[in-house]
Amino acid sequence: MAFEHDFLISYAHIDNEPLIAGEQGWISELHRLLEIRVGQVRGQKPKIWRDQKLQGNDIFADTILERLPRIAALVSILSPRYVQSEWCNRELKEFYRIAERSGGARIGDKARIFKVVKTPVNRERLPEEVQPMLGYDFFVYDDAGRPRELSQDYGKERTFLTKLDDLAFDIAQLLDVIDNDAVSLAPAAAPKGTLFLAETSFELREEREAIKRDLVRNGYEILPDRALPLVGPELDAMVREQLARSKVSIHLVGLNYGIVPEGSKVSIVERQQALATEATRQAGLSSIIWLRPGLEIDDERQRTFVHTLKTSADVHANAELLEVPIEELKAFIYRKLTPPATVVVKAAAAPVEQEHPRLYILCDQQDVAATQPLEDHLFSEGFEVVLPFFDDDETQARLEHEENLRSSDVIVLYYGAGDELWLRRKLRELQKSAALGRERPLLARGIYVGGPATPQKERFRTHEAMLIHEPAGGFDPAVLAPLLGAIAKAREPAS
């Protein structure tokens, strides 16, 4: 059976009344823009049906009921009036019932009902058919926590245009998989992978939506695929189930603590991350945690949470913690999802006489000047010495750092102005350098403990690298003898 219309816009007529006489109503303008944008995405003008005759009397017309089976999708514009309207509720429920009998309310991973929230409504008041859906929120919260409907000054409202584009793209995707000549529908292509993109506090919703949009358009399935419950035990059960389906979880952490579910002592943001840490121990899930750079947090709960993220060994066992610009986070996610091909680390080959091993002194930017004597001596010993690249372009700096981890023969961590947390992060990066495509083992790894002297440095010990303590009087080449000896031994040809 062919569909007569691509989608129906279902709405309460009061929501289309313009606030300023002579202007076009909110629904009418959304209709116009969807017609343009869906047409641009698909290359053909969509067939949209919107009832413009009823004037809010909620009479359900038999002609509309008869037409619903010939509509491919439903766009419901939710608002307080919509959920009170017998007409709107019946229209939604009838479409859902008919869809279930004619190919299903979902086609693969795509729903045939699009939940557009114009004005926020408590979840429990929404029709049950759309309660689990994430939907498209066409409102934002201001600093006082009041919802502000996205402006009808569309040309200047970037947030509105982003939401519109998401909605139009998803409608176009659904229409592309529907065979308009028959009810039989082609199966959706298998996703490249399934990721858990944790829900965030309100100030990071735009960043989360941008990442989600990009991943979906590149073929990944994104969870959660429905709204998270606001009751603690129900939240835990759903997040555990969704994490079990995922290979990577991504957590964005910002200034605000977020909503605390009923029956819980921690926010949804913190609880998702804790459950991901639990899953990494049990199922091999890996996590990416992003902290917005330069946070100055007032909320004591959020300060405690962020401190835990930075210092907990459990968190860092299977998680990458990044404090970088959001664009660099996106690049890192794709490198995580498509790592270099696995290589077999080869035994060190016999050295060539004129070869200069590459030695990477990994230091904090504050220590660049302090590393000069160490750098000069190692260069005089025949090493090609490189330091980190420090630049305003954070993405380029990180790429250069990863290349140094991948290609260097010796790595020396300079433990100076950086604290022990910095040092342990860099040790974890060192452990994971094989995943960057390293083809041969390191000849040696060391930690040079420079000034200033602190009790933490005196107590620090590790089996992961050779410790080299700078004498109280300053740099002395003699302290490098054990490291240079280990390198020389590692370069000897196998007997």
VONUKOL-241611 format. One record per residue (C-alpha): residue number from 1; z, x, y. Coordinates in Angstrom, 3 decimals, padded with zeros to 6 digits. Layout:
<atoms>
ATOM  resi        c3        c1        c2
ATOM   NUM         Z         X         Y
...
</atoms>
This chain:
<atoms>
ATOM  resi        c3        c1        c2
ATOM     1   000.000   000.000   000.000
ATOM     2  -001.036   001.473   003.356
ATOM     3   001.442   001.662   006.217
ATOM     4   000.352  -000.242   009.293
ATOM     5   002.680   001.663   011.635
ATOM     6   003.977   005.231   011.536
ATOM     7   007.392   004.244   012.869
ATOM     8   009.333   001.449   014.518
ATOM     9   011.693   002.093   017.422
ATOM    10   014.744  -000.113   016.854
ATOM    11   017.009  -000.587   019.873
ATOM    12   019.211  -002.947   021.856
ATOM    13   017.291  -004.209   024.873
ATOM    14   020.171  -003.625   027.258
ATOM    15   019.731   000.113   026.633
ATOM    16   016.267  -000.047   028.162
ATOM    17   017.378  -001.542   031.458
ATOM    18   016.712   001.020   034.229
ATOM    19   019.643   002.044   036.405
ATOM    20   017.345   002.302   039.421
ATOM    21   014.984  -000.569   040.220
ATOM    22   011.354   000.271   039.692
ATOM    23   011.954   003.105   037.229
ATOM    24   011.014   002.993   033.567
ATOM    25   013.796   002.292   031.077
ATOM    26   015.323   004.993   028.826
ATOM    27   013.743   003.588   025.638
ATOM    28   010.336   003.117   027.238
ATOM    29   010.312   006.710   028.435
ATOM    30   011.422   008.000   025.016
ATOM    31   008.635   005.917   023.432
ATOM    32   006.055   007.444   025.770
ATOM    33   007.229   011.001   025.181
ATOM    34   007.441   010.608   021.389
ATOM    35   003.902   009.268   021.352
ATOM    36   002.746   012.385   023.181
ATOM    37   004.838   014.964   021.316
ATOM    38   004.377   013.629   017.775
ATOM    39   000.659   013.406   018.520
ATOM    40   000.608   017.029   019.700
ATOM    41   002.457   018.244   016.603
ATOM    42   000.292   016.268   014.137
ATOM    43  -003.029   016.423   015.970
ATOM    44  -003.351   012.635   016.015
ATOM    45  -001.756   009.864   018.047
ATOM    46   001.029   008.106   016.099
ATOM    47   001.051   004.351   015.570
ATOM    48   004.369   003.267   017.076
ATOM    49   005.697  -000.272   017.084
ATOM    50   008.433  -001.392   019.462
ATOM    51   009.395  -005.005   020.046
ATOM    52   009.281  -005.660   023.775
ATOM    53   009.577  -009.450   023.726
ATOM    54   013.141  -010.258   022.745
ATOM    55   015.563  -010.265   025.628
ATOM    56   018.863  -009.583   023.891
ATOM    57   019.347  -012.963   022.192
ATOM    58   019.556  -011.319   018.750
ATOM    59   017.234  -013.786   017.021
ATOM    60   015.760  -012.126   013.949
ATOM    61   012.035  -012.970   013.894
ATOM    62   010.367  -013.656   010.575
ATOM    63   007.271  -011.847   011.783
ATOM    64   009.260  -008.620   012.193
ATOM    65   010.831  -009.025   008.752
ATOM    66   007.378  -009.448   007.264
ATOM    67   006.121  -006.344   009.042
ATOM    68   008.926  -003.936   007.971
ATOM    69   007.355  -003.090   004.560
ATOM    70   004.280  -001.814   006.402
ATOM    71   006.275   000.696   008.514
ATOM    72   006.652   004.283   007.321
ATOM    73   009.809   005.211   009.278
ATOM    74   012.489   003.738   011.509
ATOM    75   013.871   005.355   014.680
ATOM    76   017.225   003.691   015.453
ATOM    77   018.559   004.183   018.995
ATOM    78   022.320   003.837   018.480
ATOM    79   024.703   002.710   021.215
ATOM    80   027.753   000.422   021.574
ATOM    81   025.450  -002.585   022.039
ATOM    82   023.335  -001.629   019.011
ATOM    83   026.309  -001.655   016.628
ATOM    84   027.452  -005.039   018.016
ATOM    85   024.017  -006.596   017.671
ATOM    86   023.383  -008.765   014.617
ATOM    87   019.669  -008.315   015.246
ATOM    88   019.765  -004.501   015.312
ATOM    89   022.033  -004.252   012.278
ATOM    90   019.859  -006.607   010.242
ATOM    91   016.693  -004.766   011.265
ATOM    92   018.207  -001.460   010.087
ATOM    93   019.631  -002.870   006.846
ATOM    94   016.408  -004.711   005.957
ATOM    95   014.334  -001.600   006.553
ATOM    96   016.711   000.451   004.379
ATOM    97   016.592  -002.152   001.587
ATOM    98   012.799  -002.377   001.682
ATOM    99   012.436   001.415   001.815
ATOM   100   014.648   001.810  -001.256
ATOM   101   012.269  -000.478  -003.162
ATOM   102   009.071   001.200  -001.917
ATOM   103   009.341   004.921  -002.534
ATOM   104   012.952   005.463  -001.441
ATOM   105   014.834   005.820   001.841
ATOM   106   014.336   009.584   001.451
ATOM   107   011.180   011.461   000.571
ATOM   108   012.233   014.784  -000.901
ATOM   109   014.726   016.085   001.650
ATOM   110   013.400   013.904   004.498
ATOM   111   014.997   010.603   005.498
ATOM   112   012.810   007.690   006.599
ATOM   113   015.472   006.578   009.073
ATOM   114   016.000   008.709   012.186
ATOM   115   019.454   008.325   013.750
ATOM   116   019.180   008.787   017.515
ATOM   117   022.511   008.469   019.341
ATOM   118   021.930   007.486   022.974
ATOM   119   025.581   006.686   023.727
ATOM   120   028.357   007.908   021.387
ATOM   121   029.984   005.393   019.046
ATOM   122   032.911   005.964   016.680
ATOM   123   031.547   006.858   013.257
ATOM   124   033.337   004.021   011.468
ATOM   125   031.584   001.462   013.735
ATOM   126   028.109   002.683   012.804
ATOM   127   026.074   000.862   010.129
ATOM   128   026.997   002.388   006.776
ATOM   129   023.373   003.349   006.105
ATOM   130   023.422   005.918   008.920
ATOM   131   027.065   007.036   008.843
ATOM   132   026.374   010.072   006.591
ATOM   133   023.367   011.232   008.625
ATOM   134   023.648   014.051   011.155
ATOM   135   021.174   012.532   013.584
ATOM   136   020.040   013.509   017.079
ATOM   137   022.629   013.290   019.871
ATOM   138   021.000   012.543   023.229
ATOM   139   024.209   013.162   025.137
ATOM   140   026.476   016.102   025.969
ATOM   141   030.156   016.361   026.844
ATOM   142   031.174   017.568   030.292
ATOM   143   034.110   019.866   031.058
ATOM   144   036.481   016.897   031.088
ATOM   145   035.378   015.837   027.605
ATOM   146   033.445   012.785   028.819
ATOM   147   030.087   012.045   027.160
ATOM   148   027.152   012.328   029.557
ATOM   149   023.900   010.702   028.537
ATOM   150   021.019   013.107   028.930
ATOM   151   019.298   012.527   032.242
ATOM   152   016.101   010.523   032.587
ATOM   153   014.908   013.283   034.901
ATOM   154   013.214   014.595   031.780
ATOM   155   011.106   017.256   033.373
ATOM   156   014.225   019.146   034.510
ATOM   157   016.515   018.366   031.528
ATOM   158   015.961   021.227   029.085
ATOM   159   018.533   019.871   026.622
ATOM   160   016.745   016.537   026.476
ATOM   161   013.395   018.192   025.865
ATOM   162   014.881   020.303   023.067
ATOM   163   016.292   017.198   021.360
ATOM   164   012.999   015.382   021.846
ATOM   165   011.123   018.258   020.280
ATOM   166   013.453   018.322   017.258
ATOM   167   013.030   014.582   016.737
ATOM   168   009.258   014.668   017.183
ATOM   169   008.857   017.624   014.826
ATOM   170   010.935   015.959   012.093
ATOM   171   009.042   012.671   012.441
ATOM   172   005.768   014.569   012.202
ATOM   173   006.964   016.407   009.085
ATOM   174   007.859   013.121   007.404
ATOM   175   004.537   011.537   008.289
ATOM   176   002.707   014.592   006.976
ATOM   177   004.174   014.153   003.489
ATOM   178   003.471   010.420   003.345
ATOM   179   000.174   009.395   001.820
ATOM   180  -000.846   006.538   004.073
ATOM   181  -003.189   005.174   001.462
ATOM   182  -000.532   004.529  -001.202
ATOM   183   003.174   004.311  -001.768
ATOM   184   003.060   007.231  -004.183
ATOM   185   004.289   010.215  -002.211
ATOM   186   003.661   013.912  -002.731
ATOM   187   006.745   015.923  -003.680
ATOM   188   008.175   018.131  -000.976
ATOM   189   007.597   021.844  -001.279
ATOM   190   010.554   023.754  -002.677
ATOM   191   012.623   025.374   000.114
ATOM   192   012.760   029.149   000.401
ATOM   193   016.514   028.951   000.072
ATOM   194   019.557   026.856   000.936
ATOM   195   021.921   027.921   003.715
ATOM   196   025.214   026.518   004.961
ATOM   197   025.135   026.515   008.779
ATOM   198   028.718   025.613   009.660
ATOM   199   029.461   022.958   012.250
ATOM   200   030.706   024.449   015.526
ATOM   201   032.777   023.551   018.549
ATOM   202   030.874   021.596   021.211
ATOM   203   030.005   024.522   023.480
ATOM   204   027.961   026.164   020.700
ATOM   205   026.006   023.118   019.562
ATOM   206   022.838   024.172   021.382
ATOM   207   022.936   027.622   019.757
ATOM   208   023.528   026.061   016.342
ATOM   209   020.673   023.588   016.801
ATOM   210   018.311   026.383   017.871
ATOM   211   019.120   028.399   014.743
ATOM   212   018.824   025.336   012.517
ATOM   213   015.478   024.372   014.059
ATOM   214   014.074   027.835   013.509
ATOM   215   015.249   028.061   009.884
ATOM   216   013.969   024.593   008.985
ATOM   217   010.554   025.368   010.440
ATOM   218   010.462   028.531   008.349
ATOM   219   011.033   026.590   005.135
ATOM   220   014.809   026.785   004.545
ATOM   221   017.059   023.893   003.568
ATOM   222   020.072   023.648   005.884
ATOM   223   023.455   022.228   004.924
ATOM   224   025.592   020.303   005.671
ATOM   225   023.033   017.533   005.227
ATOM   226   025.391   014.830   006.477
ATOM   227   028.238   014.469   008.943
ATOM   228   031.448   016.244   007.958
ATOM   229   034.442   013.977   007.245
ATOM   230   037.325   014.005   009.711
ATOM   231   039.978   013.753   006.988
ATOM   232   041.248   017.084   005.644
ATOM   233   040.950   016.601   001.834
ATOM   234   037.563   014.877   002.174
ATOM   235   036.317   017.690   004.418
ATOM   236   037.390   020.333   001.901
ATOM   237   035.695   018.549  -000.995
ATOM   238   032.399   018.143   000.834
ATOM   239   032.288   021.681   002.256
ATOM   240   033.067   023.206  -001.161
ATOM   241   030.259   021.178  -002.732
ATOM   242   027.775   022.218  -000.037
ATOM   243   028.811   025.891  -000.130
ATOM   244   028.276   025.889  -003.900
ATOM   245   024.625   024.972  -003.261
ATOM   246   024.125   027.741  -000.676
ATOM   247   023.362   031.427  -000.926
ATOM   248   024.462   032.335   002.621
ATOM   249   026.883   030.688   005.039
ATOM   250   026.558   031.165   008.800
ATOM   251   029.501   030.591   011.156
ATOM   252   029.273   030.558   014.966
ATOM   253   032.598   031.071   016.737
ATOM   254   033.055   030.660   020.466
ATOM   255   035.603   029.883   023.134
ATOM   256   036.999   026.577   021.887
ATOM   257   039.050   025.855   018.779
ATOM   258   037.332   022.621   017.801
ATOM   259   038.435   019.332   016.237
ATOM   260   041.387   019.312   013.829
ATOM   261   040.805   016.763   011.024
ATOM   262   043.451   014.242   010.052
ATOM   263   045.887   015.769   007.558
ATOM   264   044.894   019.351   008.426
ATOM   265   046.570   022.057   010.503
ATOM   266   043.396   023.973   011.382
ATOM   267   040.116   023.049   013.032
ATOM   268   036.895   022.150   011.228
ATOM   269   035.425   025.469   012.412
ATOM   270   038.278   027.533   010.969
ATOM   271   038.484   025.522   007.752
ATOM   272   034.759   025.922   007.002
ATOM   273   035.109   029.671   007.405
ATOM   274   038.207   029.813   005.165
ATOM   275   036.417   027.830   002.446
ATOM   276   033.431   030.175   002.732
ATOM   277   035.738   033.168   002.215
ATOM   278   037.117   031.410  -000.859
ATOM   279   033.571   030.790  -002.138
ATOM   280   032.518   034.413  -001.650
ATOM   281   035.229   035.480  -004.106
ATOM   282   034.299   032.882  -006.700
ATOM   283   030.540   032.394  -006.531
ATOM   284   029.042   035.446  -004.844
ATOM   285   028.241   033.648  -001.583
ATOM   286   027.699   035.961   001.380
ATOM   287   028.583   035.063   004.974
ATOM   288   027.513   035.883   008.497
ATOM   289   030.110   035.340   011.236
ATOM   290   028.970   035.452   014.856
ATOM   291   031.398   035.839   017.745
ATOM   292   030.054   035.156   021.206
ATOM   293   030.277   038.505   023.083
ATOM   294   032.818   038.887   025.892
ATOM   295   035.091   036.000   024.927
ATOM   296   038.172   035.467   027.105
ATOM   297   040.122   032.888   025.121
ATOM   298   042.961   030.784   026.559
ATOM   299   043.764   028.707   023.478
ATOM   300   046.381   030.534   021.382
ATOM   301   045.052   028.932   018.171
ATOM   302   041.570   030.263   018.852
ATOM   303   042.895   033.727   019.753
ATOM   304   044.753   033.853   016.419
ATOM   305   041.656   032.679   014.530
ATOM   306   039.385   035.270   016.168
ATOM   307   041.951   038.039   015.546
ATOM   308   041.987   037.085   011.855
ATOM   309   038.198   037.223   011.702
ATOM   310   038.234   040.708   013.181
ATOM   311   041.034   042.173   011.057
ATOM   312   041.232   040.367   007.694
ATOM   313   040.090   042.401   004.687
ATOM   314   039.454   039.146   002.781
ATOM   315   037.077   037.931   005.475
ATOM   316   035.133   041.178   005.577
ATOM   317   034.834   041.664   001.809
ATOM   318   031.610   039.593   001.695
ATOM   319   030.964   038.797   005.350
ATOM   320   029.120   040.459   008.210
ATOM   321   030.879   040.090   011.589
ATOM   322   028.570   040.322   014.606
ATOM   323   029.329   040.288   018.336
ATOM   324   025.760   040.435   019.597
ATOM   325   023.364   038.309   021.678
ATOM   326   022.229   035.144   019.906
ATOM   327   018.636   036.392   019.543
ATOM   328   019.895   039.413   017.633
ATOM   329   021.858   037.102   015.366
ATOM   330   018.630   035.258   014.527
ATOM   331   016.905   038.521   013.674
ATOM   332   019.855   039.586   011.518
ATOM   333   019.793   036.278   009.602
ATOM   334   016.171   036.819   008.612
ATOM   335   016.846   040.412   007.559
ATOM   336   019.692   039.054   005.432
ATOM   337   017.451   036.422   003.863
ATOM   338   014.551   038.793   003.220
ATOM   339   016.113   042.219   002.596
ATOM   340   013.968   045.243   001.733
ATOM   341   012.805   045.406  -001.862
ATOM   342   015.419   046.816  -004.217
ATOM   343   014.864   050.505  -004.773
ATOM   344   016.278   052.889  -007.314
ATOM   345   018.334   055.551  -005.570
ATOM   346   016.917   058.836  -006.755
ATOM   347   018.836   062.005  -007.427
ATOM   348   018.663   064.498  -004.587
ATOM   349   015.604   066.680  -004.927
ATOM   350   015.771   070.447  -004.756
ATOM   351   015.829   071.414  -001.100
ATOM   352   012.970   073.036   000.700
ATOM   353   014.023   076.196   002.557
ATOM   354   012.881   075.038   005.968
ATOM   355   014.242   071.484   005.549
ATOM   356   016.788   070.349   008.150
ATOM   357   019.028   067.597   006.729
ATOM   358   019.404   064.610   009.026
ATOM   359   023.038   064.142   010.115
ATOM   360   024.157   060.978   011.897
ATOM   361   027.286   061.189   014.078
ATOM   362   028.321   057.556   014.320
ATOM   363   030.571   057.131   017.337
ATOM   364   031.704   054.606   019.905
ATOM   365   029.878   054.759   023.254
ATOM   366   033.083   056.004   024.900
ATOM   367   033.018   059.107   022.649
ATOM   368   029.500   060.386   023.323
ATOM   369   030.720   063.190   025.604
ATOM   370   033.594   064.113   023.255
ATOM   371   031.195   064.633   020.333
ATOM   372   029.244   067.364   022.190
ATOM   373   031.020   070.405   020.603
ATOM   374   030.683   068.874   017.127
ATOM   375   027.014   068.057   017.722
ATOM   376   026.244   071.566   019.028
ATOM   377   027.894   073.322   016.078
ATOM   378   026.240   071.155   013.429
ATOM   379   022.860   071.695   015.087
ATOM   380   023.448   075.438   014.981
ATOM   381   024.163   075.081   011.248
ATOM   382   020.645   073.736   010.725
ATOM   383   021.174   069.983   010.824
ATOM   384   018.969   067.524   012.685
ATOM   385   021.760   065.704   014.533
ATOM   386   021.333   062.150   015.837
ATOM   387   023.743   059.852   017.679
ATOM   388   023.696   056.072   018.111
ATOM   389   021.278   054.581   020.603
ATOM   390   023.197   052.861   023.419
ATOM   391   021.149   050.514   025.585
ATOM   392   021.268   047.104   027.222
ATOM   393   018.768   045.989   024.586
ATOM   394   021.312   045.204   021.852
ATOM   395   018.656   044.266   019.313
ATOM   396   016.844   047.598   019.634
ATOM   397   020.151   049.481   019.465
ATOM   398   021.111   047.779   016.202
ATOM   399   017.683   048.375   014.662
ATOM   400   017.993   052.061   015.539
ATOM   401   021.494   052.133   014.011
ATOM   402   020.226   050.591   010.766
ATOM   403   017.385   053.098   010.621
ATOM   404   019.877   055.964   011.014
ATOM   405   022.025   054.538   008.201
ATOM   406   018.945   054.256   006.009
ATOM   407   017.368   057.653   006.654
ATOM   408   020.228   060.095   007.271
ATOM   409   021.357   062.635   004.652
ATOM   410   024.903   063.013   006.019
ATOM   411   026.969   060.567   008.046
ATOM   412   030.025   061.554   010.074
ATOM   413   032.123   058.826   011.669
ATOM   414   033.725   060.048   014.891
ATOM   415   037.156   058.389   015.140
ATOM   416   038.084   058.873   018.763
ATOM   417   038.382   056.145   021.402
ATOM   418   037.480   053.445   018.884
ATOM   419   040.401   051.805   017.086
ATOM   420   040.991   051.552   013.344
ATOM   421   039.262   048.167   013.267
ATOM   422   036.092   049.785   014.646
ATOM   423   036.353   052.528   012.011
ATOM   424   036.776   050.111   009.100
ATOM   425   033.803   048.046   010.269
ATOM   426   031.643   051.151   010.316
ATOM   427   032.856   052.137   006.839
ATOM   428   031.782   048.719   005.570
ATOM   429   028.367   049.194   007.165
ATOM   430   028.158   052.532   005.398
ATOM   431   028.948   050.904   002.050
ATOM   432   026.131   048.416   002.555
ATOM   433   023.523   050.950   003.699
ATOM   434   021.804   050.854   000.282
ATOM   435   020.805   047.256   001.029
ATOM   436   018.811   048.557   004.016
ATOM   437   016.416   050.371   001.665
ATOM   438   018.027   053.821   001.272
ATOM   439   016.057   055.756  -001.371
ATOM   440   018.381   058.719  -001.984
ATOM   441   022.142   059.240  -002.080
ATOM   442   024.043   060.691   000.851
ATOM   443   024.829   064.373   000.545
ATOM   444   028.249   063.741   002.082
ATOM   445   030.166   061.425   004.340
ATOM   446   033.008   062.392   006.625
ATOM   447   035.404   061.001   009.196
ATOM   448   036.126   063.337   012.105
ATOM   449   039.470   062.318   013.635
ATOM   450   039.359   063.370   017.281
ATOM   451   041.571   062.679   020.274
ATOM   452   043.538   060.979   021.555
ATOM   453   046.251   061.394   018.925
ATOM   454   047.851   058.107   017.822
ATOM   455   050.304   057.073   015.083
ATOM   456   047.506   055.011   013.511
ATOM   457   045.291   058.082   013.196
ATOM   458   048.127   060.092   011.684
ATOM   459   048.709   057.443   009.015
ATOM   460   045.041   056.709   008.290
ATOM   461   043.753   057.681   004.849
ATOM   462   040.791   056.666   002.705
ATOM   463   038.939   057.629  -000.484
ATOM   464   035.602   056.567   001.017
ATOM   465   034.937   059.702   003.067
ATOM   466   036.236   063.216   003.692
ATOM   467   038.857   063.293   006.473
ATOM   468   038.537   066.035   009.076
ATOM   469   041.333   066.268   011.662
ATOM   470   040.589   067.976   014.969
ATOM   471   043.265   070.598   015.823
ATOM   472   045.643   069.848   018.691
ATOM   473   043.923   072.511   020.779
ATOM   474   040.496   070.906   020.509
ATOM   475   037.370   071.496   018.454
ATOM   476   037.449   074.355   015.924
ATOM   477   034.380   074.985   013.711
ATOM   478   036.677   076.087   010.878
ATOM   479   037.771   072.492   010.157
ATOM   480   034.202   071.649   009.151
ATOM   481   034.160   074.185   006.300
ATOM   482   035.064   071.638   003.531
ATOM   483   032.368   069.241   004.699
ATOM   484   029.700   071.947   004.936
ATOM   485   030.716   073.216   001.516
ATOM   486   030.331   069.748  -000.012
ATOM   487   026.896   069.395   001.565
ATOM   488   025.773   072.782   000.264
ATOM   489   026.958   071.916  -003.245
ATOM   490   025.154   068.571  -003.159
ATOM   491   021.911   070.338  -002.180
ATOM   492   022.020   072.771  -005.077
ATOM   493   019.268   072.121  -007.657
ATOM   494   020.486   070.451  -010.848
ATOM   495   020.907   073.029  -013.618
</atoms>
